[in-house]
Amino acid sequence: MSDYSSPVVHSVAKILELSRDIEDKLQGYLIDKHERPDISYELLKILTIADDLTQLADPEKTSGEFFGLPKDVVAGSKEPVSFSNNLGWDFGPWFSEKSTSLKQGIQRVIKNWDCDPDTVNLVSDAPMTENEYLRDGIDSGLHEVKTYAKVIFDQLFSDQVKVDK
């Protein structure tokens, strides 16, 4: 693993660790028990890390850039990080897609975790209850987070993809 890849690998490893903590705290939620577990720290930390990861491949514009100034004259502007493999192929779009999907997954978890089951309105012949609907949303979002974090981790840790300076 290259030195530049190391922070990314550590970030996604932290996401995987926090995901396991969330799963432990969610045991039985909306199935056997209805008291919402306190996973706000883990959710916020994963969202923050996911946002940082998406910024690597596609940094947000700074205020000067919104007014048409080029990146090289705006203080605080950032260039996208370069991702490649051993053949020199550009893996920036690959990383951008994975990190964006990871971020969308944690946003889905947050949306469903924060929702009160009594406010969910399903059609009368829905194949699941309101609790099952919300739990499925939490579980599928968390699965997306773990899957994409694991893919990024595996590829960068094994040097299949590396971060170039």
N, C-alpha and C positions, 0 to 999 in steps of 0.2 A: 504494500500500500504506500503510495507516495505521500510525502509530507503535506501536500496541499489537499489530499483526499481525507486526511485524518480528521479534521474538524467536521466534515460531512458525515463520516462514519460514526463518530462519537455522537453527533446530533441524532441520527436515526436510531442508534443503539439506545439513547435516552428515550426516544419515542416508544420503542418496543418495551422498555422497562416500565414506563408509565402506563402503557396499554395493559400490561399484565396486572398492574396495581388497580386499574379501573375494573378489569374483569373480576378481580377478587372482591372489590367493593360492591359490584353489581349482582353478586350471587343472590338469586331469588327475587330481585327487584321486579315488580309488576307480575310476578308469578305467585310467590308465597307471601311476599310482603309488599306494602305499598308506600312505605316511607322512603322518600327519595334519598339515596346515599350522597354524602358530601364528596363529590369528585371534582369540585370546581378547580382546585389547584392543578390536578392532573390535566384537566381539559384546557385550562389556560396555558399551561406550560407546553402542551403538545401543539396548540394553535400558534403560539409564539414561535416555536421551533419550525413548524411547517411554513409559517410566513417567511421566516428567515431563509429557509431553503428555496422557496419560490423566488425570493429576491436575488439569489445567486444567478439564476438563468435569465431572469427578466426583471432587472431593478426598476423600481418605480421612478418616475420623473421627479425632479426637485422643482421648487417654485420657479426658478429661472428658466428651466427647460419648457415649462408650460407656456412661457412667453416667447419661445422660439430660440433661445440661446443654445448654442452647442454645448454638449457635455464637457468638453475640454476647458471651457471658461467658467463653468458654474461650480462653485465650491460645494462639496458634498455629493456631487453626482458620481454615479458608479457605472462602470462598464460591466456587461455580463461576464461571468466566469466561463472559461472554456472547458468543455468536457470532451474527452476523446478516448479511443481505444488504442491498442497496440498497432493498429494499421493506420492510425491517424484520422479515422473517421470522426466527424462531428457528432457528438452525443448530447449537445446542448438541447435540442428538441426532445430527445428521450428523457433527459433529466427534468426538463420543464414540465412535461406531461405527467411524469411520476410524482413530482413534488406538488403539482397543482391538484392531482387526484387525491393525494394524501391530505392536503389542506381541506378539500371539499368533503372528504370523509369525516374529519373531525368536526367540521361545521354541521354535518348531518347529525352526529352524535349529540352535539350541544343543543341543536334545535329540538331533538326528540327527548333528551333528558330534561330540558327546561319546560316541556309541555305538560300541562295538567291533563290526565286522562279524561277528566270530566268535560273538557272543552273540545274533545275530538268528536267529530260528527261523521260517522261512516254510514253508507247506505244500509238499508234495512236487511238486505241479504248478503252482507259482507261476510267473507269466509273467516274472519277473525274478529276478536273483541278489540275494544279501544286499547286495552292494556297490551294485548298481543301485537297490535299495530305499532305502538310506540316502542315496545321492546324489540321488535323486528327492525325498526329504524335505527335504534341504538346499536344493535348487534351487527347489522349490515354496514353501518358507518365505521364501527370499530374494526370490523374485518377488513374493510378497504384501507384503513390507516395502517394496520399491521402488515397487510400484503404488500403495499407499496413501500413502506419503510424497510421491510425485509428484502425486497428486490433491490432497492438502492444500496442497502448495507452489503448484500452479497456481491453485487457487481463491483462496488468500489473496494471492499475489503480484499477481494480476490484479484484486484488489478485488471479486471475485464474492462472496466471504465475507470478513467483517472481524471483528476482535476488538474488542469494546466494553469500555470500562473498567468 
